[in-house]
Amino acid sequence: MKPAAFDYHAPRTLQEALSLLHEHQDEAKVLAGGQSLVPAMNFRLARPAVLVDIAQVPGLDRIEVDDPDSAMIGARVRHLDLEHNSIGGPLGLLLARTGRWVGHYPIRVRGTFGGSLAHADPAAEWCALACALDAEIHCRNTNGSRVVGAREFFEQMAFTTCLEPDEMLVGARLPRLGDSWRVGMAEFARRWGDFAIVLAVVAVECDGDSITGARVALGGVAGGPVRATNAEAALSGRAATAETVAAAAAVAAEEVDPTGDIHGSADYRRDLVRTMVTRALDQALA
Ligand SMILES: Cc1cc2nc3c(=O)[nH]c(=O)nc-3n(C[C@H](O)[C@H](O)[C@H](O)COP(=O)(O)OP(=O)(O)OC[C@H]3O[C@@H](n4cnc5c(N)ncnc54)[C@H](O)[C@@H]3O)c2cc1C
């Protein structure tokens, strides 16, 4: 299949890219790694009249770690660069543990962090991670910039975010998480590299054997990534034991409301939530 005809632009500055988006609005699409957009164009599911390729826009491919409390991940940072990041600490570990699940190797070489967030697939690993860590998502247009929390950025309709047609996602700031944090990620897909049927990303703050804070995000159970806030409450203030993990995983399975599709029924997904949350918490607390 070949895409419908389009005009191609390869701006060399951010301002130039933003001006093109401003000029063409709904007619234009940002082209990042192309791993979702190009297949959609080939299937004629997307027919942008104008592509704004951001491959040559400087500065978007950086991971900035100057701030001791957070890391700024540029929109064009590749999945593979996050899988093999040198950030260190719990954030670096969580990015590595999560990145290895994103598609196949060739997709991880080309696909980008920002592209994944903007595409907002309900089963995308980075979207769940951003939701778990309350990422601050940085958006720009010709009028200026705004920062949106991950939970506001993703709308609970598949492939939908609060980005305006003329806005570009330029990066996301993630908390580096202190040494008291433990992190884990678990996913179930039919084959390695496939999109998840269900995935869980967790971060748990511990004081000795006690859990003092918890973040649990799920993918594949709703139109966007969701936080399992009841499960988080079931972890906080409890001892870090197998019983606590089992109880929290059961709560997570109860609080989601998945729909069934060709990949699995609603009950099957609910059961997978229990298993994935258990595995992610076990990995974190091991
Ligand atoms: C076979 C296959 C398997 C895959 N498996 C997985 C998987 O398991 N998990 C997973 O998460 N993904 C998976 N993907 C998708 C892959 O991760 C993509 O790389 C990702 O979804 C989109 O990133 P991209 O850089 O390729 O974006 P593109 O394809 O270039 O763009 C995707 C969308 O985001 C918009 N966009 C891109 N960048 C920006 C920006 N900076 N600002 C505003 N809008 C922007 C584009 O306009 C487009 O609408 C798979 C893809 C394939 C083909």
The ligand as an ORCA input file, in Angstrom:
! r2SCAN-3c Opt
* xyz 0 1
  C       4.848     -3.685     14.312
  C       4.792     -2.585     15.316
  C       4.782     -2.908     16.672
  C       4.713     -1.894     17.639
  N       4.682     -2.252     18.958
  C       4.588     -1.275     19.884
  C       4.520     -1.605     21.272
  O       4.580     -2.767     21.675
  N       4.395     -0.579     22.141
  C       4.333      0.728     21.741
  O       4.215      1.618     22.573
  N       4.418      1.061     20.454
  C       4.541      0.096     19.522
  N       4.596      0.449     18.201
  C       4.541      1.898     17.844
  C       5.922      2.554     17.989
  O       6.313      2.551     19.338
  C       5.932      4.008     17.487
  O       7.275      4.330     17.420
  C       5.249      5.045     18.350
  O       3.912      4.721     18.639
  C       5.162      6.384     17.615
  O       6.403      6.967     17.620
  P       7.030      7.544     16.305
  O       8.205      8.345     16.704
  O       7.273      6.432     15.369
  O       5.881      8.538     15.817
  P       5.230      8.752     14.392
  O       4.770      7.465     13.829
  O       6.123      9.587     13.543
  O       3.969      9.650     14.820
  C       2.898      9.081     15.530
  C       1.834     10.156     15.789
  O       2.314     11.097     16.738
  C       2.398     12.415     16.160
  N       3.645     12.991     16.683
  C       4.860     12.401     16.658
  N       5.745     13.167     17.305
  C       5.072     14.264     17.720
  C       5.461     15.420     18.443
  N       6.709     15.599     18.891
  N       4.519     16.356     18.698
  C       3.239     16.184     18.270
  N       2.818     15.106     17.579
  C       3.733     14.157     17.309
  C       2.392     12.201     14.683
  O       1.894     13.334     13.996
  C       1.495     10.992     14.551
  O       0.157     11.383     14.635
  C       4.682     -0.531     17.227
  C       4.728     -0.199     15.865
  C       4.783     -1.208     14.918
  C       4.825     -0.835     13.463
*
